[in-house]
Amino acid sequence: MDERTRGIREIENWLSPSQAGAMLGTSGQWVTQLARRRELDAVRTSLGWLINPADVERLAKERLEKAEKKISAMKSARSAGVVGARAQRAGRGKASLGGSVSGQV
């Protein structure tokens, strides 16, 4: 919807970037960047940005689903015995560095 056609009543309950950021667990600056890139439904006023709360809820839901999928994939990999690179570097992985079979250097 074009910013000029929005009614005042429609946007009077919209959120500031800092309020939207608090809901998303991020900063108001990041929310402003999303608004500028039109990744969030927002309008720019003379006092700053106003963000559509329904769109913030949509983004929060998308972020939650993405995080849940990532956690699920990590749990599946762990149960299959796959160890991440960070764990391998810390010496907790199954791979041995330096070619030593016993793990001793």
Contacts in CASP RR format, 6 or more apart in sequence:
PFRMAT RR
TARGET T0000
AUTHOR 0000-0000-0000
METHOD contacts of the structure
MODEL  1
MDERTRGIREIENWLSPSQAGAMLGTSGQWVTQLARRRELDAVRTSLGWL
INPADVERLAKERLEKAEKKISAMKSARSAGVVGARAQRAGRGKASLGGS
VSGQV
1 41 0 8 1.000
3 43 0 8 1.000
3 44 0 8 1.000
6 43 0 8 1.000
11 43 0 8 1.000
11 50 0 8 1.000
11 52 0 8 1.000
13 53 0 8 1.000
14 42 0 8 1.000
14 43 0 8 1.000
14 50 0 8 1.000
14 51 0 8 1.000
14 52 0 8 1.000
14 53 0 8 1.000
15 23 0 8 1.000
15 50 0 8 1.000
15 51 0 8 1.000
15 52 0 8 1.000
15 53 0 8 1.000
15 56 0 8 1.000
16 48 0 8 1.000
16 49 0 8 1.000
16 50 0 8 1.000
16 51 0 8 1.000
17 28 0 8 1.000
17 29 0 8 1.000
17 31 0 8 1.000
17 32 0 8 1.000
17 35 0 8 1.000
17 49 0 8 1.000
17 51 0 8 1.000
18 27 0 8 1.000
18 28 0 8 1.000
18 31 0 8 1.000
19 51 0 8 1.000
20 28 0 8 1.000
20 31 0 8 1.000
20 40 0 8 1.000
20 51 0 8 1.000
20 53 0 8 1.000
20 56 0 8 1.000
21 27 0 8 1.000
21 28 0 8 1.000
21 30 0 8 1.000
21 31 0 8 1.000
21 56 0 8 1.000
23 56 0 8 1.000
23 57 0 8 1.000
23 60 0 8 1.000
24 30 0 8 1.000
24 31 0 8 1.000
24 56 0 8 1.000
24 59 0 8 1.000
24 60 0 8 1.000
24 63 0 8 1.000
31 40 0 8 1.000
31 49 0 8 1.000
31 51 0 8 1.000
32 49 0 8 1.000
34 40 0 8 1.000
34 42 0 8 1.000
34 59 0 8 1.000
35 42 0 8 1.000
35 44 0 8 1.000
35 49 0 8 1.000
35 51 0 8 1.000
39 59 0 8 1.000
40 51 0 8 1.000
40 52 0 8 1.000
40 55 0 8 1.000
40 56 0 8 1.000
40 59 0 8 1.000
41 51 0 8 1.000
41 52 0 8 1.000
41 54 0 8 1.000
41 55 0 8 1.000
42 49 0 8 1.000
42 50 0 8 1.000
42 51 0 8 1.000
42 52 0 8 1.000
42 55 0 8 1.000
43 49 0 8 1.000
43 50 0 8 1.000
44 50 0 8 1.000
77 84 0 8 1.000
81 94 0 8 1.000
83 92 0 8 1.000
83 93 0 8 1.000
83 94 0 8 1.000
83 95 0 8 1.000
84 93 0 8 1.000
87 93 0 8 1.000
88 94 0 8 1.000
88 95 0 8 1.000
88 97 0 8 1.000
96 103 0 8 1.000
98 105 0 8 1.000
END
